[in-house]
Amino acid sequence: MTKNGYSIARLVRDSVQIDVTLQDAIYRDIANLSAVAREILPFIQKGVGHKVSQESIISALKRMRKSGNPLSNSIRQVIARSSVSVRTDVAKFVVDRSRDTLEAVLRAISSYPEAFIHMAESTSGITAIVDEKFLDNIMAKLKGLRLLERKGSLASITIHSPKEIIDTPGCILTIYSQVSRSGINIQDTTSSYTDTIIVVDMKDSGRAFESLTELISLCRS
């Protein structure tokens, strides 16, 4: 038991669960457990508060391998047939939702038919992702509305998937987990039919793209 009351097995499981591709490799019995143990050893020792043998981590990984399942074939097939595109230099704004807000936002953005625009509406606000170069002009048309958030220097990453993603549970979670394991904060996310849209800081766009293409390559293999 660790200083936080967690066992080595729990810490091993926690360290693996943040990496979807690593989980899949372990559950399919194709991962080099010695290499995995060396990789997560610092995290385990920090949690325990003292040195831990690599063999004890390997033993925990072996037990874990018997208790989980790899990515389902249906998830693999959907992600394998997906592709990724990135649009940089976008911005996000969120305005308070009211009776007239949606109409005002639609009027404001209709002046820029050539712009990249994605909108989502919730019970509390309306979120729009737009080309950053149009943001100031759009916001000028929305004076009087209550602005909840405004942020620039973002990138929109779109995962284009086959229509089977609509009826295949676990695909979206797999995509989000793959991005999160890279230490990337998802600023905003939504879906539109078969597209999954993830908004991240521009500085993270390269890593996010690489992470998602790695996942797609894994599923194609």
C-alpha positions in Angstrom: 0.0 0.0 0.0 1.3 3.5 -0.9 1.5 6.6 1.2 -1.8 7.7 -0.4 -3.5 4.3 0.4 -3.1 3.1 -3.2 -1.5 -0.2 -4.2 1.2 -0.6 -6.8 -1.4 -2.4 -9.0 -3.7 0.6 -8.7 -1.0 3.0 -9.7 0.0 0.8 -12.6 -3.6 0.7 -13.8 -3.9 4.5 -13.5 -0.8 5.1 -15.5 -1.9 2.8 -18.3 -5.5 4.0 -18.5 -4.5 7.5 -19.7 -3.0 5.9 -22.8 -5.5 4.2 -25.1 -3.0 2.8 -27.5 -0.8 1.4 -24.7 -3.9 -0.2 -23.1 -4.8 -1.8 -26.5 -1.3 -3.2 -26.9 -1.2 -4.7 -23.4 -4.7 -6.3 -23.7 -3.7 -7.7 -27.1 -0.5 -9.1 -25.6 1.8 -7.3 -28.1 3.4 -4.8 -25.7 6.9 -5.2 -24.4 6.1 -5.2 -20.7 9.7 -4.6 -19.6 9.7 -1.4 -21.7 6.4 -0.3 -20.4 7.6 -1.0 -16.8 10.7 1.2 -17.4 8.5 4.0 -18.8 6.1 4.2 -15.9 8.5 3.4 -13.1 9.1 7.0 -12.1 5.3 7.6 -11.7 4.9 4.5 -9.6 7.8 5.3 -7.3 6.5 8.8 -6.8 3.2 7.5 -5.8 4.6 4.8 -3.5 7.2 7.1 -2.0 10.1 4.6 -2.2 11.9 2.5 -4.8 9.9 -0.2 -6.6 11.3 -3.1 -8.5 10.7 -3.3 -12.2 9.6 -6.9 -11.7 6.7 -5.9 -9.4 5.4 -3.5 -12.1 5.7 -6.2 -14.7 3.7 -8.6 -12.5 1.0 -6.0 -12.1 0.9 -5.4 -15.9 0.5 -9.2 -16.5 -2.4 -9.3 -14.1 -3.9 -6.3 -15.8 -3.5 -7.9 -19.2 -5.9 -10.7 -18.2 -8.6 -8.3 -16.9 -9.2 -6.0 -19.9 -10.2 -6.0 -23.5 -8.6 -4.4 -26.5 -10.3 -1.9 -28.6 -13.3 -3.6 -30.2 -13.2 -4.4 -33.8 -16.1 -2.0 -34.5 -14.2 0.9 -32.9 -11.0 -0.1 -34.8 -12.9 -0.2 -38.1 -14.4 3.2 -37.7 -11.2 4.9 -36.6 -9.2 3.1 -39.3 -11.4 4.7 -41.9 -11.2 8.2 -40.4 -9.0 11.1 -41.4 -7.8 14.2 -39.6 -7.6 17.8 -40.8 -6.4 20.9 -39.0 -7.4 24.5 -39.3 -5.2 27.0 -37.5 -5.9 30.7 -36.5 -9.4 30.2 -35.3 -11.1 31.8 -32.3 -13.9 31.0 -29.9 -16.5 33.2 -28.4 -19.4 32.3 -26.1 -22.4 34.6 -25.6 -25.2 34.3 -23.1 -28.2 32.5 -24.5 -31.4 34.5 -24.7 -34.4 34.7 -26.9 -32.7 37.0 -29.4 -29.1 35.8 -29.1 -29.2 33.1 -31.8 -30.8 35.4 -34.3 -28.2 38.1 -33.6 -25.3 35.7 -33.9 -26.6 34.2 -37.2 -27.0 37.7 -38.6 -23.4 38.7 -37.6 -21.8 35.6 -39.1 -23.9 35.6 -42.3 -21.8 38.5 -43.6 -18.8 36.2 -43.9 -20.0 33.2 -46.0 -16.3 32.4 -46.8 -15.3 32.0 -43.2 -14.9 28.8 -41.2 -17.7 28.8 -38.7 -19.0 26.2 -36.3 -21.7 26.8 -33.8 -23.2 25.0 -30.8 -26.0 25.9 -28.6 -26.6 24.9 -25.0 -29.1 25.9 -22.3 -26.7 28.6 -21.0 -24.9 29.9 -24.0 -24.1 29.9 -27.7 -20.5 29.0 -28.7 -19.1 29.9 -32.1 -15.7 28.9 -33.6 -14.7 31.2 -36.4 -11.7 32.3 -38.4 -9.8 34.7 -36.1 -9.4 37.3 -38.7 -13.2 37.9 -38.7 -13.6 37.9 -34.9 -13.4 41.6 -34.3 -15.9 42.5 -37.0 -18.3 39.8 -35.8 -18.0 40.9 -32.2 -18.7 44.5 -33.2 -22.0 43.4 -34.6 -22.9 41.7 -31.2 -22.5 44.7 -29.0 -25.2 44.5 -26.3 -25.0 40.8 -25.9 -23.4 39.3 -22.7 -20.0 37.9 -23.6 -19.1 34.8 -21.5 -15.8 33.9 -23.1 -13.5 35.0 -25.9 -10.3 33.3 -26.8 -8.0 33.4 -29.9 -4.9 31.6 -31.1 -6.7 28.3 -31.3 -6.7 25.5 -33.8 -9.7 23.3 -34.9 -9.0 19.7 -35.4 -11.6 17.7 -37.3 -11.8 13.9 -37.3 -13.8 12.9 -40.4 -15.3 9.4 -39.8 -17.6 7.0 -41.7 -21.3 7.1 -40.8 -20.9 4.0 -38.6 -19.4 6.3 -35.9 -23.0 7.4 -35.1 -24.0 3.9 -33.9 -20.6 2.7 -32.5 -20.2 3.4 -28.8 -16.7 4.2 -27.5 -15.3 5.9 -30.6 -15.5 9.4 -29.3 -14.1 8.4 -25.9 -11.2 6.7 -27.6 -10.5 9.9 -29.6 -10.6 12.2 -26.6 -8.5 9.8 -24.5 -5.8 9.8 -27.2 -5.6 13.6 -27.2 -5.7 13.8 -23.4 -2.8 11.4 -22.9 -0.6 13.8 -24.7 -1.2 16.3 -22.0 -3.3 18.5 -24.3 -6.2 20.5 -22.9 -9.2 20.4 -25.1 -10.6 23.9 -25.2 -13.9 23.0 -26.8 -15.4 20.0 -28.6 -18.5 19.1 -30.5 -19.7 16.9 -33.2 -21.5 17.4 -36.5 -22.9 14.3 -38.1 -19.8 12.2 -38.7 -17.3 14.9 -37.9 -15.7 15.2 -34.4 -14.4 18.7 -33.8 -11.7 19.4 -31.1 -10.5 22.9 -30.4 -7.0 23.2 -28.8 -4.4 25.9 -28.3 -2.5 26.6 -31.5 0.8 25.6 -29.8 -0.7 22.1 -29.1 -2.1 21.6 -32.6 0.9 19.7 -33.9 1.0 17.3 -31.0 -2.7 16.7 -31.2 -2.6 16.0 -34.9 0.3 13.5 -34.5 -1.4 11.8 -31.6 -4.6 11.3 -33.6 -2.8 10.1 -36.7 -0.9 7.6 -34.5 -4.3 6.3 -33.3 -5.6 5.9 -36.8 -2.4 4.2 -37.9 -2.7 1.8 -35.0 -6.2 0.9 -35.9 -5.3 0.4 -39.6 -2.6 -2.0 -38.6 
